[in-house]
Amino acid sequence: MKKKAPSSINRLAVLALGILAILSTPVRAEGIFIQDYLPKEWKDKIKVSVESRYRLEAKDDFDFNQRADDTDTFHLLRMRLNLDAAISDDLRGFLQLQDSRIFDSTSANRFSTTFRDEMDIRQAYLDIKNLFKGLTIRGGRQELLYGDQRLIGGFDWSNVTQSFDALKAIYAVNDKLTIDGFLSQKVNIDRSNPNNLYDDNEGFHGLYAAYKGIDKHILDLYYLYRNTSEPLTFGPSGLAKINESTIGFRLKGEKLNGFDYTFEPMYQFGKFGSRDINASAIIALGGYTFEKLAWKPRVGLEWDFASGDESSTDSERNTFDNLWPTNHLYYGYMDLVSLQNINAYHLTADIKPNKKLTLQGDYWVFYLDETTDAAYNAARGQLRAAKPGATSGFLGSEIDLLVKYGLNKNVSLLGGVSHFFAGKFLAESGANDDANYFYLQSALKF
């Protein structure tokens, strides 16, 4: 028999205090910022800001097994201090300190580097500008954010997020074309000690061009390269070194008489140990906003495909590598799916009763590309291992309902509830009970 969840009295008390603190904040429309109170001679040279984010999360049956006691309700708190200094016309420095904590978790979540990283340096870099016309060199610890963040992002939903130690060249050819080149290594997270300078065993490099010369469109072209000096685990394919290239483009159109769309095909090649890499992915979505109607409703359809591996013992690895994305923005808010071995279909709708409030509903249907490959979660780990003899690739479906409210420029609120309906693939490969998720978040910036 499933055990009852721990008492929620303390959690509700913390939540109530957090909401009261937020609502007691002055609500001037223009916002309140530390910057306004700096000495006059500093205001043009230094920008200072503080961010505080609190989130209550409740998860149930994320292992799809009601008989296991895995219900967990916990609190996440993330604090940031940002310092942006214009040292001179040609030199800029940026520092971001971050402290991430988890409270009251009854599971292994309290040890996870997704939730906890005590006071650390998340970003610290220098920009050397105007070396040549339009060229900036950025060196140090930094975010890498490109396109829709489906392959490279900051993963801001995470309580800890991710960053890279990188050297980046940013070349603004003109006001329509920007080309970035970067050499990087992902920062390792150490929960209780300063984060390592970088991961010595892995390099992640790329070229990314963004062109805005087409009316109401953006066209991105990119080449990304990932290599490891030590073997790593990659689903059923096992353990091996990676030498992998990703090429692709993104064409995005917005405000096209109410229509919007995105099309992004990607292809990967290289070596995984002795096996050849031959993998692909496609993103295709479109939507329409009824701009003349009250509340400006938008409806959209989306298809996300990423190849899986038919055999883990042949000469090719066909599983697409999702790299370092911000997956929470896509494939369902429960973070049970990533852009690997998946055929996903998405229906979304939202309304805006006023400028501050957005109500949104999403419905996802997930199929595996190959039942001989694993199902992968948002962290790119195995959600469920492949099961020999599985006949159905139907992983399941998910409903997400959320509300966003911007109280003012300082305060924003977010809440949502989600339900995952377990599919036949889960039934054929193990436990297959439905899963539930609830969250309530407040964010304060000043």
C-alpha positions as a printed NumPy array, in Angstrom:
array([[  0.   ,   0.   ,   0.   ],
       [  1.293,   3.401,  -0.925],
       [  2.446,   5.551,   2.004],
       [  0.969,   8.948,   2.626],
       [  2.975,  12.017,   1.704],
       [  4.627,  13.873,   4.614],
       [  2.637,  16.569,   6.405],
       [  2.436,  19.78 ,   4.37 ],
       [  1.848,  22.241,   7.228],
       [  5.412,  23.571,   7.215],
       [  5.459,  23.786,   3.443],
       [  2.22 ,  25.739,   3.333],
       [  3.522,  28.105,   6.006],
       [  6.65 ,  28.811,   3.959],
       [  4.558,  29.304,   0.834],
       [  2.177,  31.682,   2.605],
       [  5.061,  33.76 ,   3.944],
       [  6.618,  33.893,   0.478],
       [  3.392,  35.095,  -1.127],
       [  2.838,  37.7  ,   1.595],
       [  6.361,  39.006,   1.087],
       [  5.758,  39.329,  -2.628],
       [  2.378,  41.005,  -2.297],
       [  3.778,  43.468,   0.229],
       [  6.288,  44.666,  -2.385],
       [  5.375,  48.114,  -3.74 ],
       [  3.691,  47.691,  -7.123],
       [  4.709,  50.805,  -8.973],
       [  4.391,  50.006, -12.653],
       [  7.869,  51.277, -13.411],
       [  9.415,  48.834, -10.904],
       [ 11.99 ,  49.258,  -8.165],
       [ 15.656,  48.6  ,  -8.887],
       [ 18.872,  48.821,  -6.877],
       [ 20.311,  50.744,  -9.796],
       [ 18.126,  53.729,  -8.932],
       [ 19.874,  54.139,  -5.569],
       [ 23.5  ,  54.02 ,  -6.685],
       [ 25.6  ,  57.181,  -6.456],
       [ 25.181,  59.3  ,  -9.562],
       [ 28.78 ,  58.805, -10.681],
       [ 28.31 ,  55.003, -10.641],
       [ 25.055,  54.716, -12.548],
       [ 26.618,  54.895, -16.001],
       [ 29.442,  52.539, -15.066],
       [ 27.913,  49.811, -12.895],
       [ 24.588,  47.997, -13.099],
       [ 23.59 ,  46.019, -10.004],
       [ 20.603,  43.699,  -9.708],
       [ 19.344,  40.942,  -7.44 ],
       [ 17.089,  38.022,  -8.383],
       [ 15.205,  35.797,  -5.967],
       [ 13.117,  32.838,  -7.119],
       [ 11.051,  30.491,  -4.978],
       [  9.233,  27.41 ,  -6.275],
       [  7.065,  24.792,  -4.598],
       [  7.051,  21.486,  -6.488],
       [  4.993,  18.347,  -5.873],
       [  5.787,  15.184,  -7.839],
       [  3.984,  11.864,  -7.72 ],
       [  4.73 ,   8.584,  -9.51 ],
       [  7.498,   9.921, -11.737],
       [  8.732,   6.305, -11.753],
       [  5.24 ,   5.249, -12.954],
       [  4.914,   2.917,  -9.961],
       [  2.145,   3.58 ,  -7.429],
       [  3.419,   0.833,  -5.148],
       [  6.658,   2.704,  -4.536],
       [  6.677,   5.592,  -2.054],
       [  8.035,   8.269,  -4.378],
       [  5.681,  11.178,  -3.657],
       [  7.833,  14.222,  -2.985],
       [  6.899,  17.813,  -2.171],
       [  9.759,  20.271,  -1.761],
       [ 10.804,  23.918,  -1.902],
       [ 13.41 ,  25.435,  -4.196],
       [ 15.096,  28.775,  -3.557],
       [ 17.524,  30.468,  -5.937],
       [ 19.29 ,  33.781,  -5.285],
       [ 21.419,  35.723,  -7.77 ],
       [ 23.548,  38.847,  -7.568],
       [ 24.45 ,  40.443, -10.914],
       [ 27.195,  43.035, -11.425],
       [ 27.646,  44.529, -14.891],
       [ 30.543,  46.977, -15.151],
       [ 31.365,  49.246, -18.104],
       [ 35.086,  49.493, -17.367],
       [ 35.683,  51.567, -20.5  ],
       [ 34.222,  52.025, -23.969],
       [ 36.084,  48.909, -25.08 ],
       [ 35.961,  46.758, -21.941],
       [ 33.002,  45.317, -20.05 ],
       [ 32.894,  42.872, -17.144],
       [ 29.988,  40.77 , -15.904],
       [ 29.735,  38.736, -12.686],
       [ 26.812,  36.587, -11.55 ],
       [ 26.837,  34.879,  -8.146],
       [ 24.216,  32.197,  -7.547],
       [ 23.038,  30.244,  -4.509],
       [ 20.602,  27.344,  -5.065],
       [ 18.928,  25.396,  -2.246],
       [ 16.324,  22.67 ,  -1.791],
       [ 14.257,  22.167,   1.369],
       [ 12.032,  19.379,   2.761],
       [ 12.65 ,  16.853,  -0.018],
       [ 12.223,  13.243,   1.104],
       [ 13.954,  11.72 ,  -1.917],
       [ 17.32 ,  11.724,  -3.673],
       [ 16.347,  15.128,  -5.127],
       [ 17.988,  16.788,  -2.11 ],
       [ 21.372,  15.514,  -3.318],
       [ 20.858,  16.349,  -6.989],
       [ 22.987,  18.987,  -8.697],
       [ 19.813,  19.966, -10.569],
       [ 18.451,  21.458,  -7.337],
       [ 21.375,  22.343,  -5.087],
       [ 24.593,  24.324,  -5.555],
       [ 25.56 ,  26.49 ,  -2.61 ],
       [ 27.02 ,  29.932,  -3.259],
       [ 29.024,  29.779,  -6.47 ],
       [ 30.106,  31.75 ,  -9.527],
       [ 27.682,  31.033, -12.35 ],
       [ 29.041,  33.658, -14.751],
       [ 32.218,  35.761, -14.776],
       [ 33.478,  37.101, -18.089],
       [ 35.097,  40.035, -19.834],
       [ 34.037,  41.563, -23.144],
       [ 36.745,  43.184, -25.236],
       [ 34.874,  45.291, -27.764],
       [ 35.735,  47.199, -30.917],
       [ 38.833,  45.142, -31.749],
       [ 37.717,  45.481, -35.327],
       [ 34.495,  46.987, -36.554],
       [ 31.68 ,  44.864, -35.087],
       [ 33.932,  42.319, -33.302],
       [ 33.665,  41.454, -29.596],
       [ 35.736,  38.814, -27.783],
       [ 34.158,  37.333, -24.654],
       [ 36.212,  35.161, -22.322],
       [ 35.257,  33.456, -19.076],
       [ 32.34 ,  31.632, -17.515],
       [ 29.122,  32.37 , -19.387],
       [ 25.771,  31.202, -20.669],
       [ 25.498,  29.886, -24.206],
       [ 22.057,  30.683, -25.636],
       [ 21.299,  30.016, -29.286],
       [ 18.125,  29.85 , -31.35 ],
       [ 15.177,  28.422, -29.452],
       [ 17.615,  26.703, -27.054],
       [ 16.664,  23.245, -28.326],
       [ 20.361,  22.295, -28.569],
       [ 22.163,  24.978, -26.522],
       [ 20.578,  26.86 , -23.64 ],
       [ 20.871,  28.043, -20.066],
       [ 18.177,  25.652, -18.751],
       [ 16.848,  28.436, -16.53 ],
       [ 13.962,  26.323, -15.181],
       [ 16.528,  24.267, -13.287],
       [ 17.288,  25.555,  -9.824],
       [ 21.007,  25.391, -10.664],
       [ 21.007,  25.928, -14.465],
       [ 24.113,  25.46 , -16.616],
       [ 27.018,  27.537, -17.889],
       [ 30.27 ,  27.079, -19.779],
       [ 33.86 ,  28.202, -19.491],
       [ 34.284,  29.584, -22.979],
       [ 36.104,  31.85 , -25.358],
       [ 33.647,  33.41 , -27.798],
       [ 33.979,  35.75 , -30.759],
       [ 30.858,  37.763, -31.632],
       [ 31.008,  39.443, -35.011],
       [ 28.186,  41.782, -36.   ],
       [ 28.732,  41.977, -39.76 ],
       [ 25.908,  44.52 , -39.961],
       [ 22.54 ,  45.085, -38.285],
       [ 21.129,  41.998, -40.039],
       [ 23.874,  39.381, -39.701],
       [ 25.736,  38.179, -36.605],
       [ 28.24 ,  35.321, -36.534],
       [ 29.418,  33.668, -33.299],
       [ 32.259,  31.227, -32.85 ],
       [ 32.99 ,  29.597, -29.495],
       [ 35.32 ,  27.113, -27.81 ],
       [ 33.903,  25.818, -24.537],
       [ 33.823,  23.244, -21.803],
       [ 30.773,  22.76 , -19.624],
       [ 31.083,  23.737, -15.966],
       [ 30.869,  20.831, -13.508],
       [ 28.506,  21.374, -10.573],
       [ 29.83 ,  20.63 ,  -7.09 ],
       [ 27.015,  21.001,  -4.549],
       [ 29.083,  22.151,  -1.572],
       [ 32.368,  23.405,  -3.047],
       [ 33.356,  25.882,  -5.761],
       [ 32.518,  24.507,  -9.182],
       [ 35.429,  23.155, -11.183],
       [ 36.854,  25.42 , -13.845],
       [ 35.558,  23.07 , -16.518],
       [ 35.156,  19.445, -17.54 ],
       [ 38.598,  18.382, -18.744],
       [ 37.145,  15.348, -20.478],
       [ 34.789,  17.116, -22.868],
       [ 34.919,  19.933, -25.396],
       [ 31.94 ,  21.651, -26.989],
       [ 32.572,  24.12 , -29.816],
       [ 30.601,  25.767, -32.571],
       [ 29.829,  28.34 , -35.232],
       [ 26.418,  30.018, -35.211],
       [ 25.136,  32.601, -37.709],
       [ 21.863,  34.536, -37.307],
       [ 20.433,  36.481, -40.269],
       [ 17.519,  38.93 , -39.901],
       [ 17.47 ,  40.322, -43.434],
       [ 14.23 ,  38.568, -44.41 ],
       [ 11.169,  40.577, -43.423],
       [  9.631,  39.2  , -40.189],
       [ 11.959,  36.194, -40.307],
       [ 15.103,  34.87 , -38.67 ],
       [ 17.402,  32.385, -40.403],
       [ 20.039,  30.598, -38.316],
       [ 22.804,  28.344, -39.649],
       [ 25.057,  26.364, -37.322],
       [ 27.799,  23.801, -36.889],
       [ 28.413,  22.253, -33.454],
       [ 31.2  ,  19.895, -32.419],
       [ 31.319,  17.695, -29.299],
       [ 34.228,  15.45 , -28.343],
       [ 35.211,  13.545, -25.202],
       [ 38.592,  12.235, -24.128],
       [ 36.983,   9.681, -21.791],
       [ 34.158,   7.22 , -22.525],
       [ 30.638,   8.191, -21.487],
       [ 27.364,   6.304, -21.323],
       [ 24.84 ,   6.896, -24.089],
       [ 21.677,   4.83 , -23.548],
       [ 21.645,   1.264, -24.9  ],
       [ 24.669,   2.134, -27.077],
       [ 26.81 ,   1.697, -23.981],
       [ 30.118,   3.334, -23.087],
       [ 32.423,   5.006, -25.628],
       [ 34.186,   8.239, -26.57 ],
       [ 32.257,  10.741, -28.685],
       [ 33.539,  12.653, -31.703],
       [ 30.364,  14.227, -33.034],
       [ 29.3  ,  17.018, -35.383],
       [ 25.842,  18.595, -35.646],
       [ 24.716,  20.761, -38.56 ],
       [ 21.36 ,  22.435, -39.028],
       [ 19.36 ,  25.55 , -39.711],
       [ 16.357,  27.275, -38.182],
       [ 13.871,  29.356, -40.163],
       [ 11.426,  31.249, -37.979],
       [  8.646,  33.607, -39.063],
       [  6.475,  35.736, -36.784],
       [  3.618,  38.262, -37.085],
       [  2.739,  37.077, -40.581],
       [ -0.846,  38.375, -40.546],
       [ -1.426,  36.401, -37.381],
       [  0.574,  33.335, -38.395],
       [  3.908,  32.153, -37.017],
       [  6.049,  29.118, -37.752],
       [  9.405,  27.451, -37.097],
       [ 11.198,  24.835, -39.158],
       [ 14.494,  23.366, -37.933],
       [ 16.13 ,  20.225, -39.383],
       [ 19.329,  18.852, -37.815],
       [ 21.805,  16.133, -38.765],
       [ 24.584,  14.476, -36.755],
       [ 27.612,  12.525, -37.917],
       [ 30.952,  11.374, -36.535],
       [ 32.1  ,   8.527, -34.304],
       [ 30.846,   6.917, -31.099],
       [ 33.711,   4.618, -30.263],
       [ 34.087,   2.427, -33.346],
       [ 30.507,   3.051, -34.487],
       [ 29.515,   5.679, -37.049],
       [ 27.049,   8.356, -35.939],
       [ 24.117,   8.815, -38.309],
       [ 21.26 ,  10.661, -36.606],
       [ 18.728,  13.384, -37.368],
       [ 15.987,  15.538, -35.879],
       [ 13.285,  17.849, -37.201],
       [ 11.234,  20.567, -35.507],
       [  8.141,  21.843, -37.346],
       [  5.505,  24.033, -35.748],
       [  2.961,  26.639, -36.701],
       [  0.4  ,  28.786, -34.967],
       [ -2.205,  31.456, -35.463],
       [ -3.046,  34.376, -33.162],
       [ -6.534,  35.876, -33.412],
       [ -5.264,  39.428, -32.971],
       [ -8.636,  41.107, -33.533],
       [-10.389,  39.078, -30.834],
       [-10.463,  39.958, -27.165],
       [ -7.818,  38.116, -25.127],
       [ -5.857,  37.457, -28.368],
       [ -6.137,  33.638, -28.354],
       [ -3.398,  31.635, -30.071],
       [ -3.572,  28.017, -31.209],
       [ -0.61 ,  26.018, -32.443],
       [  0.436,  22.595, -33.717],
       [  3.922,  21.105, -33.449],
       [  5.802,  17.985, -34.556],
       [  9.142,  17.045, -33.005],
       [ 11.14 ,  14.107, -34.34 ],
       [ 14.52 ,  12.731, -33.239],
       [ 15.902,   9.454, -34.506],
       [ 16.46 ,   6.409, -32.326],
       [ 18.767,   3.426, -32.623],
       [ 17.334,   0.269, -34.173],
       [ 20.261,  -1.827, -32.93 ],
       [ 22.862,  -1.112, -30.26 ],
       [ 25.243,  -3.717, -31.687],
       [ 25.47 ,  -2.76 , -35.378],
       [ 27.994,  -0.387, -36.976],
       [ 25.924,   2.814, -36.464],
       [ 24.612,   4.85 , -33.552],
       [ 21.37 ,   6.436, -34.75 ],
       [ 20.146,   8.022, -31.514],
       [ 20.101,  11.794, -31.838],
       [ 22.164,  13.616, -29.193],
       [ 20.181,  16.483, -27.63 ],
       [ 23.446,  18.205, -26.506],
       [ 22.966,  20.988, -23.859],
       [ 19.406,  22.315, -24.324],
       [ 16.715,  24.067, -22.303],
       [ 14.301,  21.158, -22.591],
       [ 11.752,  22.414, -20.08 ],
       [ 10.481,  24.827, -22.731],
       [  9.501,  21.853, -24.902],
       [  8.212,  18.251, -24.81 ],
       [  5.965,  18.747, -21.775],
       [  6.494,  20.574, -18.481],
       [  6.989,  17.351, -16.513],
       [ 10.449,  17.016, -18.152],
       [  9.93 ,  13.347, -18.956],
       [ 10.954,  13.625, -22.626],
       [ 13.872,  15.037, -24.618],
       [ 14.756,  15.357, -28.305],
       [ 16.069,  11.785, -28.529],
       [ 14.317,   8.73 , -30.04 ],
       [ 10.983,  10.506, -30.159],
       [  7.989,  11.32 , -32.33 ],
       [  6.063,  13.993, -30.441],
       [  2.823,  15.753, -31.404],
       [  1.752,  18.912, -29.621],
       [ -1.454,  20.971, -29.501],
       [ -1.27 ,  24.271, -27.607],
       [ -3.643,  27.161, -26.91 ],
       [ -3.335,  30.297, -24.81 ],
       [ -5.292,  33.45 , -24.028],
       [ -4.309,  36.801, -22.529],
       [ -7.228,  38.313, -20.564],
       [ -4.992,  41.332, -19.967],
       [ -1.379,  42.395, -20.465],
       [ -0.311,  40.835, -17.178],
       [ -2.129,  37.49 , -17.319],
       [ -1.645,  34.494, -19.632],
       [ -3.553,  31.2  , -19.419],
       [ -2.169,  28.258, -21.397],
       [ -3.058,  24.645, -22.074],
       [ -0.929,  22.006, -23.827],
       [ -1.566,  18.441, -24.926],
       [  1.302,  16.16 , -25.959],
       [  1.346,  12.684, -27.495],
       [  4.675,  10.826, -27.409],
       [  5.829,   7.876, -29.498],
       [  9.312,   6.372, -29.62 ],
       [ 11.016,   6.308, -32.986],
       [ 12.519,   2.899, -32.166],
       [ 11.211,   0.533, -29.466],
       [ 14.667,  -1.07 , -29.375],
       [ 16.059,   2.201, -27.997],
       [ 15.381,   3.796, -24.61 ],
       [ 12.969,   6.574, -23.692],
       [ 15.005,   9.632, -22.603],
       [ 14.04 ,  12.325, -20.085],
       [ 14.743,  16.065, -20.254],
       [ 18.172,  15.556, -18.665],
       [ 18.992,  13.166, -21.549],
       [ 19.167,  10.185, -19.185],
       [ 17.137,   7.006, -19.608],
       [ 13.535,   7.417, -18.492],
       [ 12.919,   3.76 , -19.3  ],
       [ 15.386,   1.291, -20.765],
       [ 14.572,  -0.551, -23.976],
       [ 12.691,  -3.807, -23.495],
       [ 13.327,  -6.697, -25.894],
       [ 10.108,  -7.732, -27.567],
       [  8.227,  -4.461, -26.998],
       [  5.639,  -4.106, -29.753],
       [  4.339,  -0.581, -29.102],
       [  6.216,   2.695, -29.312],
       [  3.43 ,   4.637, -27.576],
       [  5.175,   6.205, -24.586],
       [  2.186,   8.187, -23.343],
       [  0.487,  11.581, -23.39 ],
       [  0.651,  14.657, -21.183],
       [ -1.669,  17.517, -20.294],
       [ -0.178,  20.785, -18.996],
       [ -2.217,  23.688, -17.629],
       [ -0.43 ,  26.842, -16.496],
       [ -1.022,  30.437, -15.529],
       [  1.481,  33.314, -15.759],
       [  0.997,  36.657, -14.052],
       [  3.34 ,  39.633, -14.161],
       [  2.493,  41.748, -11.13 ],
       [  4.911,  44.479, -12.222],
       [  8.444,  44.75 , -13.593],
       [  9.795,  43.339, -10.334],
       [  7.445,  40.46 ,  -9.568],
       [  6.128,  37.565, -11.643],
       [  4.099,  34.525, -10.632],
       [  3.751,  31.152, -12.34 ],
       [  1.711,  28.085, -11.491],
       [  0.775,  24.879, -13.201],
       [ -0.52 ,  21.346, -12.978],
       [  0.35 ,  18.427, -15.262],
       [ -0.722,  14.811, -15.715],
       [  1.091,  12.096, -17.675],
       [ -0.958,   9.188, -19.041],
       [  1.324,   6.156, -19.252],
       [  1.338,   4.418, -22.642],
       [  1.732,   0.848, -23.844],
       [  5.54 ,   1.021, -24.134],
       [  5.729,   1.63 , -20.375],
       [  3.274,  -1.225, -19.749],
       [  5.411,  -3.58 , -21.829],
       [  8.658,  -2.528, -20.153],
       [  7.723,  -2.229, -16.473],
       [  5.509,  -0.148, -14.165],
       [  2.965,   1.974, -16.021],
       [  0.98 ,   4.092, -13.55 ],
       [  0.165,   7.701, -14.423],
       [  2.257,  10.559, -13.006],
       [  1.277,  13.959, -11.585],
       [  3.029,  17.292, -11.15 ],
       [  2.167,  20.602,  -9.486],
       [  4.261,  23.764,  -9.094],
       [  3.864,  27.328,  -7.875],
       [  6.641,  29.86 ,  -8.469],
       [  7.364,  33.454,  -7.587],
       [ 10.234,  35.499,  -9.02 ],
       [ 11.478,  38.841,  -7.71 ],
       [ 13.976,  41.042,  -9.555],
       [ 15.246,  44.404,  -8.372]])
